[in-house]
Amino acid sequence: MDQQIRSNRLAFDVTHRLVLSIAIPMTFGFLTTPLLGLTDTAVVGQLGVAEALAGLAIGAMLFDLIFGSFNFLRASTTGLTAQAFGRHDGREQQAIFWRALLSALCCGLLVLALSPLLLKAGLAIMGPDAAVAEATSTYFSIRILSGPAALANYAILGFVLGRGQGGVGLLLQTIVNGINIVLSIALGLGLHWGVAGVAWGTMVGETVGALVGLAIVMRGFSPADRPPRAEILSRQAIGALFALNRDILIRSFVLLIAFALMTRIGTGFGAVTLAANAVLMNFFLLSGYFLDGLANAAEQLTGRAIGARYRPAFQRGVKLTIIWSFALAALASAFFLIAGPALIALLTTAPEVRAAAETFLPWAALTSLTGALAFLMDGVFIGATWSNEMRNRMLLSFAFYLAALAVFVPVFGNHGLWAAMNVFLLLRGVLLALRLPAKADQAFRAAQ
């Protein structure tokens, strides 16, 4: 190991401390997101107007769908930046950042321009009554103004994560969500603006976060590494970025469809089972926030290792993040099995929903373990920018998921539905892991 480090000036050592220095801050940063959602719901809920709360729920869902579709801006920026960081190429890091930021701003402006059509389509699909539609329109029309800033935050967060600056990522997430929470309470309740106050809180939070993030990033830029405009707008580089973004977008859409299918099939089992499934999905989503932190660590470390062309760091990064991911997943599964009934009681007061949720609780608890490798391998493949492999194996896993649904659901009902979801999560991780050795050999062949 020491001889390999001396022979490669870009070599670096991957330690447990390095892994956790990225994973822990981002885990806390991600956990501010559900806290924000709870705050917004509580603020509007205090108004005592059911239509306002329903309007907020629909509006928030529309934004989750719209902005969630652009998460590729964060992921691709992290992978590309990590590789340039591994090469110690400051000029390319700056070029990657400006390409990502320009892409984010263009996407944000496009969403803003299309917002009337997006709102109309969303209301047509959801079909709310007039009062709920009015509340949704109020929330949507204000919050959409944050579109360019929100997507710029994706690019900024992707850049700082690519450089392994988990603490900066936590700071930016805290600024965005913290301002949002404070202003939602102050404007929504203090000034009695209701849904509009919550929307303005989000808009201001995203905008301030983007400005602070931009200032932090630019402060770290060296004037000597400033790339010319022609290099930033290089057709080849932008083409590669779009190809990477396309593959990640396809992967994300397939994932959304998989979860939408689970909800759609669950409706056939009745309102009680559907409600129980919705309660239990919160357990999977919560464990996902923790596993995402380690996936971010895997993105940075594997991308950096590939940029440095230093395989020992790549292997060590994969090994340590796997250890921490499965340890955390095992703890999460055990926690949900033990504390699940109490958590279910907090989330619903309906006795029949509680009973149904407890029946299917073991399946939900298992998702932490079956999904651990999938989260982590996504991070590895994003960091390595092997997006086409990730896309193809997502499609293959989805095909197996459809087959599992066709076989298990008619025989086992909702148990079969949860079993199929666990098969899908497990296969996503296993299929990527099986491809990993060959891809690593290919990536590091020239360095050996």
C-alpha positions as CSV (number, residue, x, y, z in Angstrom):
1,M,0.0,0.0,0.0
2,D,2.7,2.5,1.0
3,Q,4.6,1.8,-2.2
4,Q,1.5,2.4,-4.3
5,I,0.9,5.7,-2.5
6,R,4.4,6.9,-3.2
7,S,4.1,5.9,-6.9
8,N,0.9,7.9,-7.4
9,R,1.0,11.6,-6.4
10,L,-2.8,11.7,-6.4
11,A,-3.2,8.7,-4.1
12,F,-5.2,9.2,-0.9
13,D,-6.2,7.0,2.0
14,V,-9.8,6.1,2.7
15,T,-10.6,5.8,6.4
16,H,-13.7,5.3,8.5
17,R,-13.4,8.9,9.6
18,L,-13.3,10.2,6.0
19,V,-16.4,8.1,5.1
20,L,-18.3,9.4,8.1
21,S,-17.1,13.0,7.6
22,I,-19.2,13.0,4.4
23,A,-22.1,10.7,5.4
24,I,-23.0,12.1,8.8
25,P,-23.4,15.8,7.9
26,M,-25.4,14.9,4.8
27,T,-27.6,12.6,6.8
28,F,-28.5,15.4,9.2
29,G,-29.0,17.7,6.2
30,F,-31.4,15.3,4.5
31,L,-33.3,14.9,7.8
32,T,-34.3,18.6,7.7
33,T,-36.4,17.9,4.7
34,P,-39.1,15.8,6.4
35,L,-39.0,18.2,9.3
36,L,-39.8,21.0,6.9
37,G,-42.8,19.0,5.5
38,L,-44.1,18.4,9.0
39,T,-43.8,22.1,9.8
40,D,-45.6,23.2,6.7
41,T,-48.4,20.7,7.4
42,A,-48.6,21.8,11.0
43,V,-48.8,25.5,10.1
44,V,-51.5,25.1,7.6
45,G,-53.3,22.6,9.8
46,Q,-53.5,25.3,12.5
47,L,-55.8,27.2,10.2
48,G,-58.5,24.7,10.7
49,V,-59.5,24.7,7.1
50,A,-59.4,21.3,5.5
51,E,-59.3,22.7,2.0
52,A,-56.1,24.6,2.7
53,L,-54.4,21.5,4.1
54,A,-55.5,19.4,1.1
55,G,-54.4,22.2,-1.3
56,L,-50.9,22.2,0.4
57,A,-50.7,18.4,0.1
58,I,-51.5,18.5,-3.6
59,G,-49.1,21.4,-4.3
60,A,-46.3,19.8,-2.4
61,M,-46.8,16.5,-4.3
62,L,-46.6,18.4,-7.6
63,F,-43.3,20.0,-6.6
64,D,-41.9,16.7,-5.4
65,L,-42.7,15.3,-8.8
66,I,-41.4,18.2,-10.8
67,F,-38.2,19.0,-8.9
68,G,-37.5,15.4,-8.0
69,S,-37.3,14.8,-11.8
70,F,-34.3,17.1,-11.9
71,N,-32.3,15.4,-9.2
72,F,-29.9,14.3,-12.0
73,L,-28.5,17.8,-11.8
74,R,-27.1,17.0,-8.3
75,A,-26.0,13.5,-9.0
76,S,-24.2,14.1,-12.3
77,T,-22.4,17.2,-10.8
78,T,-21.2,15.2,-7.8
79,G,-19.7,12.4,-10.0
80,L,-18.0,14.7,-12.4
81,T,-16.7,17.0,-9.7
82,A,-15.4,14.1,-7.6
83,Q,-13.3,12.8,-10.6
84,A,-11.9,16.2,-11.4
85,F,-11.1,16.7,-7.7
86,G,-9.3,13.3,-7.7
87,R,-7.2,14.6,-10.6
88,H,-6.4,17.8,-8.7
89,D,-7.8,19.6,-11.8
90,G,-9.1,22.9,-10.4
91,R,-9.8,24.3,-13.9
92,E,-12.1,21.4,-14.8
93,Q,-13.9,21.6,-11.4
94,Q,-14.8,25.2,-12.2
95,A,-15.9,24.4,-15.7
96,I,-18.1,21.5,-14.4
97,F,-19.7,23.9,-11.8
98,W,-20.5,26.5,-14.4
99,R,-22.0,24.0,-16.8
100,A,-24.1,22.5,-14.0
101,L,-25.3,25.9,-12.8
102,L,-26.2,27.1,-16.3
103,S,-28.1,23.8,-16.9
104,A,-29.9,24.2,-13.6
105,L,-30.9,27.8,-14.3
106,C,-32.1,27.0,-17.9
107,C,-34.2,24.1,-16.5
108,G,-35.5,26.3,-13.8
109,L,-36.5,29.1,-16.2
110,L,-38.2,26.5,-18.5
111,V,-40.2,25.1,-15.5
112,L,-41.2,28.7,-14.6
113,A,-42.3,29.4,-18.2
114,L,-44.3,26.1,-18.3
115,S,-45.8,26.6,-14.8
116,P,-49.3,27.5,-16.0
117,L,-49.5,24.4,-18.0
118,L,-48.0,22.3,-15.3
119,L,-50.5,23.6,-12.7
120,K,-53.4,23.0,-15.1
121,A,-52.2,19.4,-15.8
122,G,-51.7,18.7,-12.1
123,L,-55.2,19.9,-11.2
124,A,-56.7,18.0,-14.0
125,I,-55.1,14.8,-12.8
126,M,-55.9,15.2,-9.1
127,G,-59.4,16.6,-9.7
128,P,-59.8,18.6,-6.5
129,D,-62.9,20.6,-5.7
130,A,-62.9,24.4,-6.3
131,A,-61.7,25.4,-2.8
132,V,-58.9,22.9,-2.7
133,A,-57.9,23.9,-6.3
134,E,-57.7,27.5,-5.2
135,A,-55.4,26.7,-2.3
136,T,-53.2,24.6,-4.6
137,S,-53.0,27.4,-7.2
138,T,-52.0,29.9,-4.5
139,Y,-49.3,27.7,-3.2
140,F,-48.0,26.6,-6.6
141,S,-48.0,30.1,-8.2
142,I,-45.8,31.5,-5.4
143,R,-43.5,28.6,-4.9
144,I,-42.8,28.1,-8.6
145,L,-40.9,31.4,-8.5
146,S,-38.2,29.5,-6.6
147,G,-37.7,27.1,-9.5
148,P,-34.4,28.5,-10.8
149,A,-32.9,28.9,-7.3
150,A,-34.1,25.4,-6.2
151,L,-32.5,23.8,-9.2
152,A,-29.4,25.9,-8.8
153,N,-29.2,24.5,-5.2
154,Y,-29.0,21.0,-6.8
155,A,-26.0,22.0,-8.8
156,I,-24.3,23.7,-5.9
157,L,-24.9,20.8,-3.5
158,G,-23.6,18.4,-6.1
159,F,-20.5,20.4,-6.5
160,V,-19.6,20.6,-2.8
161,L,-20.4,16.9,-2.3
162,G,-18.1,16.1,-5.2
163,R,-15.3,17.8,-3.3
164,G,-16.2,15.9,-0.1
165,Q,-17.4,19.0,1.7
166,G,-20.2,17.4,3.7
167,G,-20.1,20.1,6.3
168,V,-20.8,22.8,3.7
169,G,-23.6,20.6,2.3
170,L,-25.1,20.4,5.8
171,L,-24.8,24.2,6.2
172,L,-26.6,24.9,2.9
173,Q,-29.4,22.4,3.6
174,T,-29.8,23.9,7.1
175,I,-30.0,27.4,5.6
176,V,-32.6,26.5,3.0
177,N,-34.8,24.5,5.2
178,G,-34.2,26.6,8.4
179,I,-35.3,29.8,6.7
180,N,-38.2,28.0,5.2
181,I,-39.4,26.7,8.6
182,V,-39.0,30.0,10.3
183,L,-40.7,32.0,7.6
184,S,-43.5,29.5,7.2
185,I,-44.3,29.9,10.9
186,A,-43.9,33.6,10.9
187,L,-45.8,34.3,7.7
188,G,-48.3,31.5,7.7
189,L,-49.3,31.8,11.4
190,G,-47.9,35.1,12.6
191,L,-49.1,37.2,9.7
192,H,-52.0,34.8,9.0
193,W,-51.0,34.4,5.3
194,G,-51.8,30.7,5.5
195,V,-50.8,28.6,2.4
196,A,-49.3,31.7,0.8
197,G,-47.0,32.3,3.8
198,V,-45.7,28.7,3.6
199,A,-45.0,29.1,-0.2
200,W,-43.2,32.5,0.3
201,G,-41.1,30.8,3.1
202,T,-40.0,28.2,0.6
203,M,-39.3,30.7,-2.1
204,V,-37.1,32.9,0.2
205,G,-35.3,29.9,1.7
206,E,-34.3,28.4,-1.7
207,T,-33.2,31.9,-3.0
208,V,-31.1,32.7,0.1
209,G,-29.6,29.2,0.0
210,A,-28.6,29.5,-3.6
211,L,-27.0,32.9,-3.1
212,V,-25.1,31.8,0.0
213,G,-24.0,28.6,-1.8
214,L,-22.8,30.5,-4.8
215,A,-20.8,32.8,-2.6
216,I,-19.2,29.9,-0.8
217,V,-18.3,28.1,-4.0
218,M,-16.9,31.1,-5.8
219,R,-14.9,32.1,-2.7
220,G,-13.0,28.8,-3.1
221,F,-12.2,29.3,-6.8
222,S,-8.6,30.2,-7.7
223,P,-8.4,32.9,-10.4
224,A,-5.5,31.0,-11.9
225,D,-7.8,28.0,-12.6
226,R,-10.6,30.1,-14.2
227,P,-11.7,28.3,-17.5
228,P,-12.4,30.3,-20.7
229,R,-16.0,30.6,-21.8
230,A,-15.3,28.3,-24.8
231,E,-14.2,25.5,-22.5
232,I,-17.2,25.9,-20.3
233,L,-19.5,25.7,-23.3
234,S,-17.6,23.0,-25.0
235,R,-20.0,21.0,-27.2
236,Q,-18.3,17.7,-26.3
237,A,-18.4,18.4,-22.5
238,I,-22.0,19.5,-22.6
239,G,-23.0,16.5,-24.7
240,A,-21.4,14.2,-22.2
241,L,-23.2,16.0,-19.3
242,F,-26.5,15.6,-21.1
243,A,-25.9,11.9,-21.8
244,L,-25.1,11.4,-18.1
245,N,-28.2,13.4,-17.0
246,R,-30.4,11.5,-19.4
247,D,-29.4,8.1,-18.0
248,I,-29.9,9.2,-14.4
249,L,-33.3,10.8,-15.3
250,I,-34.5,7.5,-16.9
251,R,-33.3,5.6,-13.8
252,S,-35.2,8.0,-11.5
253,F,-38.4,7.9,-13.5
254,V,-38.4,4.0,-13.4
255,L,-38.0,4.2,-9.7
256,L,-40.9,6.6,-9.4
257,I,-43.0,4.3,-11.5
258,A,-42.1,1.3,-9.3
259,F,-43.4,3.1,-6.2
260,A,-46.4,4.5,-8.0
261,L,-47.3,0.9,-9.1
262,M,-47.1,-0.2,-5.5
263,T,-49.6,2.5,-4.5
264,R,-51.9,1.8,-7.5
265,I,-52.0,-2.0,-6.8
266,G,-52.5,-1.3,-3.1
267,T,-55.7,0.6,-3.9
268,G,-57.2,-2.7,-5.0
269,F,-56.9,-4.1,-1.4
270,G,-59.2,-1.4,0.0
271,A,-58.7,1.9,1.9
272,V,-57.5,0.3,5.1
273,T,-54.6,-1.6,3.5
274,L,-53.8,1.3,1.3
275,A,-53.5,3.6,4.4
276,A,-51.5,0.9,6.2
277,N,-49.0,0.8,3.3
278,A,-48.7,4.6,3.2
279,V,-47.9,4.6,6.9
280,L,-45.3,1.8,6.5
281,M,-43.6,3.5,3.5
282,N,-42.6,6.3,5.9
283,F,-40.2,3.7,7.6
284,F,-38.6,3.0,4.2
285,L,-38.2,6.7,3.4
286,L,-36.8,7.4,6.8
287,S,-34.1,4.7,6.5
288,G,-33.5,6.0,3.0
289,Y,-32.4,9.4,4.4
290,F,-29.6,7.6,6.4
291,L,-28.6,5.4,3.6
292,D,-28.4,8.4,1.2
293,G,-25.7,9.9,3.4
294,L,-23.5,6.9,2.9
295,A,-24.4,6.8,-0.8
296,N,-23.1,10.4,-1.0
297,A,-19.9,9.3,0.6
298,A,-19.6,6.5,-2.0
299,E,-20.2,8.9,-4.8
300,Q,-17.4,11.2,-3.7
301,L,-14.8,8.6,-2.7
302,T,-15.2,6.4,-5.8
303,G,-15.4,9.3,-8.1
304,R,-12.3,10.8,-6.5
305,A,-10.4,7.5,-6.8
306,I,-11.3,7.1,-10.4
307,G,-10.1,10.7,-11.1
308,A,-6.9,9.9,-9.2
309,R,-6.6,6.5,-11.0
310,Y,-5.9,4.9,-7.7
311,R,-7.7,1.6,-7.3
312,P,-6.8,0.9,-3.6
313,A,-8.8,3.9,-2.6
314,F,-11.7,2.8,-4.8
315,Q,-11.8,-0.7,-3.3
316,R,-11.4,0.7,0.2
317,G,-14.1,3.2,-0.3
318,V,-16.6,0.6,-1.6
319,K,-15.7,-1.8,1.3
320,L,-16.1,0.8,4.1
321,T,-19.3,2.3,2.8
322,I,-20.7,-1.3,2.4
323,I,-19.8,-2.1,6.0
324,W,-21.5,1.1,7.3
325,S,-24.5,0.8,5.1
326,F,-25.4,-2.7,6.2
327,A,-24.6,-2.0,9.8
328,L,-27.0,1.0,9.7
329,A,-29.6,-1.0,7.7
330,A,-29.5,-3.8,10.3
331,L,-30.0,-1.3,13.1
332,A,-32.8,0.4,11.2
333,S,-34.6,-2.9,10.6
334,A,-34.3,-4.0,14.2
335,F,-35.5,-0.6,15.4
336,F,-38.6,-0.7,13.2
337,L,-39.4,-4.2,14.2
338,I,-39.2,-3.3,17.9
339,A,-40.6,0.3,17.9
340,G,-42.8,-0.1,14.8
341,P,-46.1,-0.6,16.7
342,A,-45.5,2.5,18.7
343,L,-44.5,4.5,15.6
344,I,-47.6,3.3,13.8
345,A,-49.8,4.4,16.7
346,L,-48.2,7.9,16.4
347,L,-48.9,8.1,12.7
348,T,-52.6,6.9,12.7
349,T,-55.4,6.7,15.3
350,A,-57.6,4.3,13.2
351,P,-57.6,0.9,15.0
352,E,-58.1,-1.0,11.7
353,V,-55.2,0.8,10.0
354,R,-53.0,0.2,13.0
355,A,-53.8,-3.5,13.0
356,A,-53.1,-3.8,9.2
357,A,-49.9,-1.9,9.4
358,E,-48.6,-4.1,12.2
359,T,-49.4,-7.2,10.1
360,F,-47.2,-6.0,7.2
361,L,-44.6,-4.3,9.5
362,P,-41.9,-7.0,9.0
363,W,-41.9,-6.4,5.2
364,A,-41.4,-2.7,5.7
365,A,-38.6,-3.3,8.2
366,L,-36.9,-5.6,5.8
367,T,-36.7,-2.8,3.1
368,S,-33.8,-1.2,5.0
369,L,-31.7,-4.4,4.5
370,T,-32.8,-5.2,0.9
371,G,-32.4,-1.6,-0.1
372,A,-29.0,-0.9,1.5
373,L,-26.9,-2.3,-1.4
374,A,-29.1,-0.6,-4.0
375,F,-28.6,2.8,-2.4
376,L,-24.8,2.2,-2.1
377,M,-24.3,0.9,-5.6
378,D,-26.2,3.8,-7.0
379,G,-23.7,6.0,-5.2
380,V,-20.7,4.1,-6.6
381,F,-22.0,4.1,-10.2
382,I,-22.9,7.8,-10.0
383,G,-19.5,8.7,-8.6
384,A,-17.8,6.6,-11.4
385,T,-20.3,8.2,-14.0
386,W,-21.2,4.7,-15.2
387,S,-24.7,6.0,-15.8
388,N,-25.6,3.7,-18.7
389,E,-24.9,0.6,-16.6
390,M,-27.0,2.0,-13.8
391,R,-29.9,2.7,-16.2
392,N,-29.8,-0.7,-17.8
393,R,-29.7,-2.6,-14.6
394,M,-32.6,-0.5,-13.2
395,L,-34.6,-1.4,-16.3
396,L,-33.7,-5.1,-15.8
397,S,-34.6,-4.9,-12.1
398,F,-37.9,-3.3,-13.0
399,A,-38.7,-6.1,-15.4
400,F,-38.1,-8.7,-12.6
401,Y,-40.3,-6.5,-10.3
402,L,-43.2,-6.6,-12.8
403,A,-42.8,-10.4,-12.9
404,A,-42.8,-10.6,-9.1
405,L,-45.9,-8.6,-8.9
406,A,-47.6,-10.8,-11.5
407,V,-46.7,-13.9,-9.5
408,F,-46.9,-12.9,-5.9
409,V,-49.8,-10.5,-5.7
410,P,-52.6,-12.8,-7.0
411,V,-51.4,-15.5,-4.6
412,F,-50.4,-13.6,-1.5
413,G,-52.2,-10.3,-1.8
414,N,-50.6,-7.3,0.0
415,H,-47.9,-9.6,1.4
416,G,-47.0,-10.4,-2.2
417,L,-46.9,-6.7,-3.0
418,W,-44.4,-6.0,-0.3
419,A,-42.4,-9.1,-1.2
420,A,-42.2,-7.9,-4.8
421,M,-40.9,-4.5,-3.6
422,N,-38.2,-6.2,-1.5
423,V,-37.2,-8.3,-4.5
424,F,-37.0,-5.2,-6.6
425,L,-34.8,-3.4,-4.1
426,L,-32.5,-6.4,-3.6
427,L,-32.1,-7.0,-7.3
428,R,-31.1,-3.4,-8.0
429,G,-28.2,-3.7,-5.6
430,V,-27.1,-7.2,-6.6
431,L,-27.2,-6.6,-10.3
432,L,-25.0,-3.5,-10.0
433,A,-22.7,-5.2,-7.6
434,L,-22.2,-8.1,-10.0
435,R,-21.2,-5.7,-12.7
436,L,-18.8,-3.7,-10.4
437,P,-15.6,-5.8,-10.7
438,A,-15.6,-5.7,-14.6
439,K,-16.3,-2.0,-14.6
440,A,-13.5,-1.3,-12.1
441,D,-11.1,-3.4,-14.1
442,Q,-12.0,-1.4,-17.2
443,A,-11.6,2.0,-15.4
444,F,-8.3,1.2,-13.8
445,R,-6.7,-0.8,-16.5
446,A,-4.7,2.1,-17.9
447,A,-3.3,2.8,-14.4
448,Q,-2.1,-0.7,-13.8
